[in-house]
Amino acid sequence: MTDDDWFERALRELDDGDSKSDETRPDDAKPDETGERGDGDAGERSSNTDRSGAFVPSDPIPRPDSSGTPDSSETPETADTADTVDTAPEDPFAQDFTTAFENAPGPSGMGGSATGFGEGAGFGGGDTDEFGFGEFGGENSFSTSSFDDEAFESDIERIKIGIDGLDEMILGGVPKRSLLVAIGSAGTGKTTFGLQFLEEALSNDESAVYITLEESQEAILSTAEEKGWPFRQYVDEDRLAVVALDPVEMANSLAGIRNDLPRLIDEFDASRLVLDSVSLLEMMYDSPSKRRSEVFDFTRSLKDAGVTTMLTSEASEDNPYASRHGIVEYLTDAVFVLKYVRPSDFRETRLAVEIQKIRDANHSRETKPYEITDEGISVYRQANIF
């Protein structure tokens, strides 16, 4: 193992940021050609010029799988026949996720109005061919009457997501130090969602950490600049750490990264963290039980670190309301679904957002259209889908 681990390299890059920026970046920095965003292919992303040589991870400590029984949804081709370790009593995956979720008591305060769905707009992955968009601000537009008459009362501290329209769909904001996930297919704006989530904190003099498994550091900074968010300035002020990791590197040294993350968060006094995307980390494990165990341990370490975390996840090919591996939506406190709406009358395909759940917070269950502009994501809360 090399003397430098990923954590030390991340801190050293930030310490050297001021001197390097004077040598390599003009006064009016513009996005470099290498900063253009790709399609999320980790194998094609440009390398981070600030990072040192190749990372040589230590041999991971072998550990037994958390469950020896594959999910009921797995086919014989995908089930891991080698997992035969007896399930420990404290194993969080002794039950399959679907059964555990259905038998779990409903969280207090969850829900809100279930009205506002149009015909054919069933919750949980119904047919979207009959969806369309009503005119903005029409007679059936969204209003606060969709919520309970009294705001949800709680002593839990709340924060804003930072997305206009979406914040209005959540009474009082999401609970601080919770774990959130934005699920969507390619092109729905998951990365922009995460960047905008951090911009809300950074613009209010807070600090944050952004971990990317898809892009280089330069690509992330350039993408933020295109939206008018001064992420380079935040880096120079030591209020933002942008850490680019290879998915294989992260999977091979996940135990060490889990231990180092609290140090990184403390170093920057970070209030928010984004991991883009957890799907690439999940793909590094062939065994379903190993995948669940590692993702569970990682998300638990994020909660223990006391930081509000936003994960991004690819949607399942078969169900836009579920993540690719069907894990993170059960481990997180809030789920935001970003999806395409394709009307049957051949009108323009649009984007729509739905809040699937927020623990300990009252929220709208309406599906609302949104757009990705040069200033970020904007949700049209007064528009209807019917």
C-alpha positions in Angstrom: 0.0 0.0 0.0 1.3 3.5 -0.9 2.0 6.0 1.9 -0.8 8.2 0.7 -4.3 7.1 1.1 -7.3 8.7 -0.6 -8.1 10.9 2.4 -4.7 12.4 2.7 -4.6 13.1 -1.0 -8.0 14.8 -0.8 -6.8 17.1 1.9 -3.4 17.8 0.2 -5.2 18.7 -3.0 -7.2 21.3 -1.2 -4.1 22.7 0.7 -2.3 23.0 -2.7 -5.3 24.5 -4.4 -4.4 28.2 -4.0 -0.9 27.8 -5.4 -1.9 25.5 -8.2 -4.8 27.8 -9.2 -2.4 30.7 -9.8 -0.3 28.7 -12.1 -2.8 26.8 -14.0 -6.0 28.9 -14.1 -6.4 32.4 -15.6 -8.2 35.1 -13.7 -11.4 34.6 -15.6 -11.6 30.8 -15.3 -13.8 29.1 -17.9 -14.8 25.5 -18.1 -12.0 23.4 -19.7 -12.8 21.1 -22.5 -12.1 18.2 -20.1 -14.8 19.6 -17.8 -17.6 18.8 -20.1 -19.9 16.2 -18.5 -20.1 12.8 -20.1 -22.8 10.1 -19.9 -21.7 8.9 -16.5 -19.4 6.2 -17.8 -16.7 5.8 -15.1 -14.4 4.2 -17.6 -14.4 7.2 -19.9 -14.2 10.1 -17.4 -11.2 12.3 -17.6 -8.6 12.0 -14.9 -8.2 14.5 -12.1 -5.1 16.4 -12.7 -4.8 17.3 -9.0 -4.7 13.7 -8.0 -1.4 11.8 -7.5 -0.4 8.5 -9.0 -2.5 5.3 -9.1 -4.0 4.2 -5.8 -2.9 0.9 -4.5 -5.5 -0.3 -2.0 -4.7 -2.6 0.8 -6.1 -6.1 0.7 -9.6 -5.9 2.0 -10.3 -7.9 5.2 -12.5 -10.8 4.2 -15.8 -10.9 6.0 -18.8 -13.2 5.7 -21.8 -12.2 3.8 -24.6 -10.8 5.8 -27.2 -13.2 4.4 -27.0 -16.6 2.9 -30.4 -16.4 1.2 -30.9 -14.5 -2.0 -33.8 -12.1 -2.5 -37.1 -13.6 -3.5 -36.9 -11.4 -6.6 -33.7 -13.0 -7.8 -33.6 -15.6 -10.5 -31.4 -18.7 -10.3 -29.0 -17.0 -12.7 -28.4 -14.0 -10.4 -28.6 -15.6 -7.0 -25.3 -16.1 -5.2 -25.1 -19.9 -4.6 -21.9 -19.5 -2.6 -23.5 -17.6 0.3 -24.1 -20.3 2.8 -23.2 -18.5 6.1 -25.9 -18.8 8.7 -27.7 -15.5 9.3 -26.8 -13.9 12.6 -29.7 -12.8 14.8 -28.8 -9.1 14.4 -28.5 -9.4 10.6 -30.6 -6.5 9.2 -31.1 -8.5 6.0 -32.6 -11.6 7.6 -35.9 -10.6 5.9 -36.1 -9.6 2.3 -36.6 -5.8 1.9 -40.2 -6.0 0.6 -41.5 -8.1 3.5 -39.6 -6.0 6.1 -40.9 -2.8 4.6 -44.5 -4.0 4.4 -44.4 -5.2 8.1 -42.7 -2.1 9.4 -44.9 0.5 11.3 -45.5 3.7 9.4 -43.2 6.6 10.4 -44.9 9.4 12.3 -45.8 12.5 10.3 -45.2 10.7 7.0 -47.7 11.4 4.2 -49.7 14.5 3.5 -52.3 14.8 0.9 -52.8 11.9 -1.5 -54.8 14.1 -3.8 -53.6 15.7 -7.0 -53.1 12.5 -9.0 -54.8 12.5 -12.4 -56.4 9.5 -14.0 -53.9 6.8 -14.7 -51.3 8.4 -12.4 -51.1 5.6 -9.9 -48.4 5.7 -7.3 -45.7 3.1 -7.6 -45.1 2.7 -11.3 -48.3 2.8 -13.2 -48.8 3.4 -16.9 -47.5 6.9 -17.8 -48.8 7.0 -21.3 -51.9 8.9 -20.2 -50.0 11.5 -18.4 -50.0 15.1 -19.7 -49.4 18.5 -18.4 -52.0 21.1 -17.5 -51.5 24.7 -18.0 -49.4 26.3 -15.3 -51.5 28.2 -12.7 -54.8 26.7 -13.8 -57.9 26.1 -11.7 -56.6 22.8 -10.4 -53.1 24.2 -9.6 -51.2 23.0 -6.6 -51.9 24.9 -3.4 -51.1 24.6 0.3 -54.6 23.2 0.9 -53.1 19.9 -0.3 -51.5 19.6 3.1 -53.0 19.3 6.5 -54.4 22.5 7.9 -51.7 22.5 10.6 -48.0 22.2 9.9 -46.3 19.1 11.1 -45.1 19.8 14.6 -41.7 18.5 15.6 -38.6 19.5 17.5 -36.4 18.1 14.7 -34.4 20.7 13.0 -35.3 21.2 9.4 -33.3 22.3 6.3 -34.2 23.2 2.7 -33.3 21.2 -0.3 -32.6 24.3 -2.3 -34.9 23.6 -5.3 -37.7 26.1 -5.9 -41.1 24.5 -5.9 -39.8 21.2 -4.4 -39.1 22.9 -1.0 -42.7 24.2 -1.0 -43.9 20.6 -1.4 -42.3 19.7 2.0 -43.8 21.3 5.1 -40.9 22.7 7.1 -38.1 21.1 5.2 -36.4 17.7 5.5 -35.0 16.7 8.9 -31.4 17.7 9.4 -28.8 14.9 9.4 -31.1 12.6 7.4 -30.1 10.4 4.5 -31.7 11.3 1.2 -31.7 9.7 -2.3 -32.6 11.0 -5.7 -33.6 8.2 -8.0 -33.8 8.7 -11.8 -32.7 7.4 -15.2 -30.1 9.0 -17.4 -30.7 12.6 -18.2 -33.1 13.4 -15.4 -30.7 15.7 -13.6 -29.5 13.7 -10.6 -26.0 15.3 -10.6 -27.6 18.8 -10.9 -29.9 17.8 -8.0 -26.9 17.0 -5.8 -25.0 20.1 -6.8 -28.0 22.3 -6.1 -28.5 20.6 -2.7 -24.9 21.7 -1.8 -25.2 25.2 -3.2 -28.1 25.9 -0.8 -25.7 25.3 2.1 -22.5 26.8 0.6 -24.3 30.0 -0.4 -25.2 30.4 3.3 -21.6 30.2 4.5 -21.8 26.4 5.4 -19.3 23.8 4.2 -19.8 20.6 2.2 -18.2 17.5 0.7 -18.9 16.1 -2.8 -17.8 12.6 -3.7 -18.1 11.6 -7.3 -17.6 8.2 -8.8 -18.5 9.3 -12.3 -16.7 12.5 -13.1 -13.4 14.2 -12.5 -13.0 17.0 -10.1 -12.6 19.5 -13.0 -15.8 18.2 -14.6 -17.8 18.8 -11.4 -16.5 22.3 -10.9 -17.2 23.2 -14.5 -20.7 21.9 -14.3 -21.4 24.0 -11.3 -19.9 27.1 -12.9 -22.3 26.6 -15.9 -25.1 27.0 -13.4 -23.6 30.1 -11.9 -22.5 28.4 -8.7 -19.0 29.5 -7.6 -17.7 26.1 -6.6 -14.1 26.9 -7.4 -14.3 29.8 -4.9 -15.7 27.5 -2.3 -12.8 25.2 -2.8 -10.3 28.0 -2.5 -12.0 29.1 0.7 -11.6 25.5 2.1 -15.4 25.2 2.5 -15.8 22.5 -0.2 -14.1 19.2 -0.8 -14.6 17.6 -4.2 -13.2 14.1 -4.1 -13.1 12.0 -7.3 -12.8 8.3 -6.7 -12.8 5.3 -9.0 -15.6 2.9 -8.1 -13.2 0.0 -8.0 -10.9 1.9 -5.7 -13.8 2.8 -3.4 -15.1 -0.7 -3.3 -11.7 -2.2 -2.5 -11.1 0.2 0.3 -14.6 0.9 1.5 -13.9 0.0 5.2 -11.0 2.5 5.3 -13.1 5.1 3.6 -15.9 4.6 6.1 -13.4 5.3 8.9 -11.9 8.4 7.1 -15.2 10.1 6.1 -15.9 11.4 9.7 -12.4 12.9 9.7 -13.0 14.6 6.3 -16.4 15.9 7.5 -14.8 17.3 10.7 -11.9 18.8 8.8 -14.3 20.9 6.7 -17.0 21.2 9.3 -19.3 20.0 6.6 -23.1 20.2 7.1 -23.9 18.4 3.8 -22.4 15.6 1.7 -23.3 14.2 -1.7 -22.3 10.8 -3.2 -22.8 10.6 -7.0 -23.7 7.8 -7.6 -24.3 4.9 -5.2 -25.3 2.7 -8.2 -21.7 2.5 -9.4 -20.6 1.4 -5.9 -23.4 -1.3 -5.9 -22.2 -2.6 -9.2 -18.8 -3.5 -7.8 -20.3 -6.4 -5.9 -21.4 -9.6 -7.7 -23.0 -11.1 -4.6 -26.4 -9.6 -3.7 -25.9 -10.3 0.0 -22.4 -8.8 -0.1 -23.8 -5.8 -1.9 -26.5 -5.2 0.7 -24.2 -5.6 3.6 -21.6 -3.1 2.2 -24.2 -0.5 1.2 -25.9 -0.9 4.6 -22.7 -0.4 6.5 -21.7 2.6 4.4 -25.1 4.4 4.7 -25.0 3.7 8.5 -21.6 5.3 8.7 -23.0 8.4 7.0 -25.8 8.7 9.5 -23.3 8.2 12.4 -21.2 11.1 11.0 -24.0 13.5 11.7 -24.1 15.1 8.2 -27.1 15.5 5.9 -26.4 13.3 2.9 -27.8 13.1 -0.6 -27.2 10.0 -2.6 -28.0 9.7 -6.3 -29.0 6.4 -7.8 -29.9 5.0 -11.2 -33.5 3.9 -11.6 -34.4 0.3 -12.4 -34.9 -0.4 -16.1 -38.3 -1.9 -15.3 -39.6 0.5 -12.7 -38.8 4.2 -12.5 -39.9 4.3 -8.9 -37.2 1.9 -7.7 -33.4 2.0 -7.7 -31.3 -0.3 -9.9 -30.7 -2.8 -7.1 -33.7 -2.0 -4.9 -31.6 -1.3 -1.8 -31.1 2.4 -1.1 -34.8 3.4 -1.0 -35.2 1.1 2.1 -32.1 2.5 3.9 -32.7 6.2 3.3 -35.0 8.6 5.2 -36.3 10.4 2.0 -36.8 9.3 -1.6 -37.2 11.7 -4.5 -38.1 10.1 -7.8 -37.1 11.9 -11.0 -38.7 10.5 -14.1 -39.8 11.0 -17.7 -43.4 11.5 -18.6 -44.3 10.5 -22.2 -47.9 11.3 -23.1 -49.7 9.0 -25.5 -50.8 12.0 -27.7 -47.2 12.5 -28.9 -46.7 15.7 -27.1 -43.3 16.7 -25.9 -41.7 14.3 -23.3 -41.3 16.1 -20.0 -39.7 15.6 -16.6 -41.6 15.1 -13.4 -40.7 14.7 -9.7 -42.4 12.9 -6.9 -41.6 12.6 -3.2 -42.0 8.9 -2.5 -41.3 9.3 1.3 -39.8 11.6 3.9 -39.6 10.2 7.4 -40.8 12.6 10.2 -42.0 15.2 7.7 -45.4 16.0 6.1 -45.2 16.3 2.3 -47.2 16.4 -0.9 -47.6 13.2 -2.8 -48.5 15.0 -6.0 -46.4 14.5 -9.2 -45.1 17.8 -10.4 -43.2 18.8 -13.7 -39.8 20.3 -13.5 -37.2 21.7 -15.9 -33.4 21.8 -15.9 -32.3 25.3 -16.8 -29.0 27.2 -16.9 -29.8 28.1 -13.2 -30.5 24.6 -12.0 -33.7 22.6 -11.4 -37.0 24.4 -11.0 -40.2 22.5 -10.0 -43.5 23.9 -11.3 -45.6 23.3 -8.2 -48.7 25.0 -9.8 -48.7 22.7 -12.8 -50.8 19.6 -13.0 -50.3 16.1 -14.5 -53.6 14.5 -15.6 
